[in-house]
Amino acid sequence: MLEGAKSIGAGAATIALAGAAVGIGNVLGSLIHSVARNPSLAKQSFGYAILGFAVTEAIALFAPMMAFLISFVFQSHKKS
């Protein structure tokens, strides 16, 4: 029973990767819009976009980490 719950939990933890992909697309899409509206601030906007990309990617790295923790670290204690 616990093994099935661990598999469901690990699968649910990886759903966050889809959210990270949406976040990265949102950051880069906003960069395109901001450069199109004001090309003179392209360098400053690019710096902010790289910062947003890095933060979003760092959050995305926590999803597989949690999936691996759920799958391999949390052991079930079976009574013998």
C-alpha positions as CSV (number, residue, x, y, z in Angstrom):
1,M,0.0,0.0,0.0
2,L,2.8,2.4,0.9
3,E,4.7,1.7,-2.2
4,G,1.7,2.7,-4.3
5,A,1.4,5.9,-2.4
6,K,5.1,6.7,-2.8
7,S,4.7,6.2,-6.6
8,I,1.7,8.6,-6.7
9,G,3.6,11.1,-4.6
10,A,6.7,11.0,-6.8
11,G,4.6,11.4,-9.9
12,A,2.7,14.3,-8.4
13,A,6.0,16.0,-7.5
14,T,7.1,15.9,-11.1
15,I,4.0,17.8,-12.3
16,A,5.9,20.9,-11.0
17,L,8.2,20.6,-14.1
18,A,5.3,21.6,-16.3
19,G,4.7,24.7,-14.2
20,A,8.4,25.5,-14.5
21,A,8.2,25.2,-18.3
22,V,5.2,27.6,-18.3
23,G,7.1,30.0,-16.0
24,I,10.2,30.0,-18.3
25,G,8.0,30.6,-21.3
26,N,6.3,33.5,-19.5
27,V,9.6,35.1,-18.6
28,L,11.0,34.9,-22.1
29,G,7.7,36.0,-23.6
30,S,7.6,39.0,-21.4
31,L,11.2,39.8,-22.5
32,I,10.1,39.8,-26.1
33,H,7.2,42.1,-25.3
34,S,9.3,44.5,-23.3
35,V,12.0,44.8,-26.0
36,A,9.3,45.4,-28.6
37,R,7.8,48.2,-26.6
38,N,11.1,49.9,-25.5
39,P,14.2,48.7,-27.4
40,S,16.5,51.1,-25.6
41,L,16.1,49.1,-22.4
42,A,16.9,45.8,-24.0
43,K,20.1,45.2,-22.1
44,Q,18.5,45.9,-18.7
45,S,15.5,43.8,-19.6
46,F,17.7,40.9,-20.6
47,G,19.4,41.0,-17.3
48,Y,16.1,40.8,-15.5
49,A,15.0,38.0,-17.8
50,I,18.1,36.0,-17.0
51,L,17.5,36.5,-13.3
52,G,13.9,35.4,-13.7
53,F,14.9,32.4,-15.8
54,A,17.5,31.3,-13.1
55,V,15.0,31.6,-10.3
56,T,12.4,29.6,-12.2
57,E,14.9,26.9,-13.1
58,A,16.1,26.7,-9.5
59,I,12.6,26.1,-8.4
60,A,12.2,23.5,-11.1
61,L,15.2,21.5,-9.8
62,F,13.3,21.0,-6.5
63,A,10.6,18.9,-8.2
64,P,12.9,15.9,-9.3
65,M,14.7,16.2,-6.0
66,M,11.5,15.7,-4.1
67,A,10.5,12.9,-6.4
68,F,13.8,11.1,-5.7
69,L,13.5,11.7,-2.0
70,I,10.0,10.3,-2.0
71,S,11.0,7.3,-4.0
72,F,14.3,6.3,-2.5
73,V,15.0,8.0,0.8
74,F,11.7,7.6,2.6
75,Q,11.7,3.9,3.5
76,S,8.6,2.1,4.7
77,H,9.0,0.4,8.1
78,K,7.4,-3.0,7.7
79,K,6.6,-5.0,10.8
80,S,7.9,-8.5,10.8
